[in-house]
Amino acid sequence: MDFLGKKYKLASSEHFDEMMKALGVGLVTRKMGAQVSPVVELNKDGDTFSLKTTSTFKSSEVKFKLGEEFDEETPDGRKVKSVITLDGNKMTHVQKGDKVTDIVREFGPTEMKAIMKVDDIVCTRVYKLQ
């Protein structure tokens, strides 16, 4: 897990607005969310992980244990039940609320790629190692 403690900054994003729209996110929040380049950092303390997302618009942190369901409030304010699993360098995050959101984060040596799926919309966001 050589990707722990590293910071990844958003470099590119495809279909993010469409995904937020499908989740029912309002126009103002979508516009603000589309303009920021968040930094993502994954850390581990014992068997508890923390996934921190920091931006000028909004910052959030979720703490979780692999495979255990937890309550999460997404950066856009939705309340969901989430489960996160890890297979090698691929982290799968399933959020269940009004809609199911699947997020697969793949950590590489120089970037982290997040592929998010809602309904039939696929959003790809690439983060570069800082």
Protein Blocks (a to p, Z undefined) as FASTA:
>chain_A
ZZgoiacddfbdehklmmmmmnopafklmmmmmmpccddddddehjaccdddddfkbccd
ddddehiacddddfkopacddddddehjaccdddddfbccdddddddfkbccddddehjb
ccddddddZZ
